[in-house]
């Protein structure tokens, strides 16, 4: 009986770790729309031929998440020899220009792909990036600040933004679709700035007024100007108009 138990244990170990029955022979990709299914399969093919039980799903996940369109990947095993990759894709939120090419960015500054010709998304501008490419993440202080400001906006307000302009991290500016310029300043007190901006816009529209700019750099003292303005004023200067009531 002892010999039989030992033989059984050896047989089970062989089945678990060396049997070709458990070798990975198929990769199934689920959830791709923009990401190339073949690219995901190629990244996951590192699992091909390996024992399913010994496979590091974490390594496969990391390899797949290096693809520009992939925000998150989940990998699991399915007997007898299948690896499944569940993909959550990035959502394009903004456009950036580089060398005459328009690029799609997600809300965290990841460059995912060249933008189709008629894509309508807000433009992230005010800086020069000579060589954008797929997979690059924008990481300069001014772009990360501008992206933080963008992410802090409620959905309805985002729909009104034509461009997010950040020549410096202290001079973030929003250009609305109706031509109104919003001086946002730095990426500080974003919740308060967003709340005040919504209140000022609601009041102006209730009164049927249009303005050249709204200044919410100091949320407790918002200001508006109905005079033409050619460029946002540098930070630190007081608003040149009356305070919005």
Buried (B, 14 or more C-beta within 10 A) or exposed (E): EEEEEEEEEEEEEEEEEEBEEBBBBEBEBEBBEBBEBEBBBBBBBBBBEBBBEEBEBEEBBEBBBEBBBBBEBBBEBEEBBBBBBBBBBBEBBBBBBBEEEBBBBBBBBBBBBBBEEEEEBBBBBBBEBEEBEBEBEBEEEBBBBBBBBBEBBEEEBBEBBBBBBBBBBBBBBBBBEEEBBBBBBBBBBBEBBBBBBBEBBEBBEEEEEEBBBBBBBBBEEBBBBEEEBEEBBEBEEEBEBEEBE
